[in-house]
Amino acid sequence: MKVLITGGTGFIGSFLTNSFLEHGYDEVRILTRNLEGRTSTPKVKYFEWDVEKGQMDMAALMGVNAIINLAGENIADGRWTTEKKDRIYNSRINATNLLYEKLKQLQSRGLPLPNKLISTSAIGIYGDRADEELKTDSDASDDFLGQVCRDWEAAAKKVSKLGISVKIIRVGVVLSSEGGALAKMLPAFKMGVAGRIGDGHQYMSWIHIRDLADLYRFLVEHETEKDIIHGVAPNPIENIDFTETLGRVLHRPTFIPLPEIAAKTIFGEMSHVLLDSQKVSCEETKDCGFEYSFNFLEAALRDTLRNRI
């Protein structure tokens, strides 16, 4: 089995690459904007693309069984200036459109296509929904992240016109000490200067990075009726409980809150990532036959941070 990963040099992509290799995949290919410092091996091969210029090394697509589409600007890295929002949007939609165009070129040449595209979206598509239980047919939000996710998913769905099976994972808060939200939280929590955000009652729908990697691999290896599923664990938790659990795992106090007005002042529009509530169901994911290794937050955090405590 050979797979191609866009965004494969990020923390999720790096973990996913190792997961594929550990499970006996023949080759993992990674599309990157810069080959400098990247050394290919018989098992991991790097190929260059430039989304802004619409360029891709077509050799990356030749003979792969599946494509994992992770490419996208980090939404939680800095304030959402106009330029930042453009990068968040364009890095996702333009990258996915480029994949479609290059796959279409492959088809026009009579060359074999991958069987599957497993593309990524985010639970941010739902916006702030209090304690409403969200399923994949729940309405999308009209805010910025909602629009990004809707257009991102629409770009991925175009690939199905080529006869390629398209599946989309709406990913929640990924627990990893190597990147993402948890890694950004750790310094403050370790210093004992962290606490709930806002009133603390916003739901956080999380997933251990190992389960997320297993979910991508599951969709590569299995057929499912659902085209869109949730990459979240079975037990979403309010921010105040998440905070207390993380403090307990780290043996640190969690009594210094970040008021909502302070979060909005510090982070601007990006504060939605911290303050919006999304209680996302994973029942449809389990109905596909996927089994989680981490169902509860404390066990997931202890495993994620076992070498960092």
Summary of the structure (lengths in Angstrom):
residues: 309
radius of gyration: 19.2
end to end distance: 36.9
largest distance: 62.5
contacts: 1021
relative contact order: 0.14
helix: 42%
strand: 19%
